């Protein structure tokens, strides 16, 4: 994903169409000079609708759309003819998009399926024509309902990546190198922190033409849950992953300490993240001999399945994929 093309947050003004007014009309024909009321109803105002599209992976196409305005409904006409409905505006969004009301933070919907539609901002109802208001004592009503006004509100769309496995780790832990080595993804790789500035998705091939999706999330630092570093902007992408793969380099000062810090940041952001399955990959293990590997094993956090890997030499990458696949299909 190119840095400039991956947009996971947009804010815009959504305005639905007003309903059309009901008609005040009386039947007038050659042999019916004083017919009864026959005013038609007004048409419904246009909705603003979200539709899931599996072919999209970013909100880039909505970045510069600051106002989304649906058409108003048309007024009713004589002969009980109903006014035309206002044309809806359909916004196609990638799967994993969440819509919120900007003012209150209320979540309106979550788009997770291809073709799924949700009426984000509902158009006003059309008014009833005077035909509806005739009574035994008022057989010629000279009034009708106006249409309901449209709704105007500010909406925030946030994208949370849908992936089977999310890579969690500090900057420069080797996450991007791992993703590049086992998938066709081409993330930017460097020997300095925060090389990855946007999430990257890769499809990882497995045995017998099977596959799963892995997401490289920009590095977490201590305090990320309070907004430090890239902070809250990317932590939300981890919420959608089935498995969290913690990547900690073999040359870290203390693997258990780093794992604890990462786990605590996830807990502060969303405690439910700790209910997900967790795996630990010790990267850059081509630097280790057998004696160092044995010594490091004693320092690893208890109860977390682990594997020593090297994305450069390919060490244990097949074993890592086996571990992931097994837990995805338990």
JOZIMO-V120484 format. One line per field, one symbol per residue. psi: psi as a letter, one per 30 degrees, with the letter a starting at -180 (. if undefined). burial: + if it has 16 or more other ideal C-beta (glycine too) atoms within 10 Angstrom, else -. A space follows every 10 residues. Layout:
psi = ???
burial = ???
This chain:
psi = kkeffjkgkl klkkjlkkkl klkjkkkjle gifillkhkl lllklkljkk kkjffkglge fgegifkjkl klllllllgg kklkkkklkk jkllkgkkkl keefgkkelj jfkkfkkkje jklkkklklf ffgklffifi khllkllkll kklkkkkkkj kjlekkkkll kgfgeeeeee fgagkilkkl hllhejflkk kkkjkakhgl llkkkjkkkk lkgefgglbf bfefefffff kekjjkjklf glejeeeeee eeeeeeeeej ffffflkklk kjlhgffkae eeeeeeeffl kkgjklkklj fefgkgeeee eeeeeeffg.
burial = +----+-+-+ -+-+++++++ +++++++--- ------++++ ++++++++++ -++--+++++ -+-----+-+ ++++++++-+ -+++++-++- +-++++++++ +------+-+ +----+-+-+ ++++++++++ +-+------- +--+++++-+ +-+-++++++ ++++++++++ ++++++++++ +++-+-+--- ----++-+++ ++-+-+---- -+++++++++ +--++---++ +-++++++++ ++++++++++ -+--++-++- +++-++--+- --+---++++ +++++--+-- -----+---+ +----+++++ +---+++--+ +-+++-+---
